[in-house]
């Protein structure tokens, strides 16, 4: 059965570069609403190319855990720390997957130009 390509490799790398730039901007100037949109966009791209991840590694689940009790509201500084820490962890994932695709390719990505 032939593989269904979801996009070109070049397109994936471009979208990932955009997400990395946005994540770096968030890390230096955290904003809750931009952060939520960025997470949704990055999750959508990664799911399209790598598939749904129903289980996350324990380290990812612990990202952003503050010392406050579960369910507590975060103050502005706590929110900034949370956004910065989670964005940093997600940036590591995006960079790792970008390097893998750039160096090795991926079955769901086409090597052909989209305009061809």
Secondary structure, DSSP 8 states (H G I E B T S, - for coil): ------EEHHHHHHHHHHHHHHHHHHHHS--HHHHHHHHHHHHHHHHHHH---SS--HHHHHTT--SS-TT----HHHHHHHHHHHHHHHHHHHHHHHHHHHHH--TTEESS-TT-
